[in-house]
Amino acid sequence: MFIINNKPIELKTLEDKKKIAEKFYFKAYYSIYKDEKIKFYTMAIKMNPKYTDAYFNRAEVFRSLKEYSKSIKDFTRVIELDPKDKDAYNNMAVAYYENEEYEKALDSYTKVIKLDHENYNAYFNRGLTYKAQNKYHKAIKDFYKTIVLNPVDKEAYFNRGIMYYNIGKYNKAVEDYTKAIEIDNKYEDAYNNRGTVFYLIGKYEEAIKDYIKVITLNPNSLETYYNISLICAEEDMNSIICSENKKIITNDN
């Protein structure tokens, strides 16, 4: 005998249990409260211990609460039930990454890639994991693969640009930031980073133009005003661009 909605229900068959499990699943799915979600997903799993969607969704709730060990345990159960579930490997990798268990995250992303060779998100996320470990050359390779599979991925260009910057390949960094801007001409961070590289390689006017674009997109970027003022304060930078944009540079309204 089982009680649901205050009504006693006799569970005679496995199918009965699966139907009850499904009801609990949808109660969890549509609940706006995380504790309720966990409660009902757990009840669904008790009725149907092989309910992969319930394990998966409960894992996501645990991850959102930063209860990573519980999240990973549920994703592991999904994989035990369905060894080819690339979404479970992927989201488990995210949980490992957020918990700074980078080697385990790399292993899980690699398993996603083995299951789906054209999964550009897995290459991108593995690249971010290498980036977090300061393994710049490996990150570059994964961002390159991401771009091959998804040529309009501005984040892949942007992050590869950061990697090139970190290893001192400034011209390549500029190329990647420029490509990211071509994809999204309002990409504030790409303008900012490209401006910084231009400054480092002595292209001061180009740097100022990029910083001014940042201010146009985000007038509250105080750091950018400061960067421009430093460049324009240099003895050899009494240039036309500094004069023409004096009002912007001094943050006058």
Secondary structure, 3 states (H helix, E strand, C coil): CEEECCEEECCCCHHHHHHHHHHHHHHHHHCCCHHHHHHHHHHHHHHCCCCHHHHHHHHHHHHHCCCHHHHHHHHHHHHHHCCCCHHHHHHHHHHHHHCCCHHHHHHHHHHHHHHCCCCHHHHHHHHHHHHHCCCHHHHHHHHHHHHHHCCCCHHHHHHHHHHHHHCCCHHHHHHHHHHHHHHCCCCHHHHHHHHHHHHHCCCHHHHHHHHHHHHHHCCCCHHHHHHHHHHHHCCCCCCHHHHHCHHHHCCCC
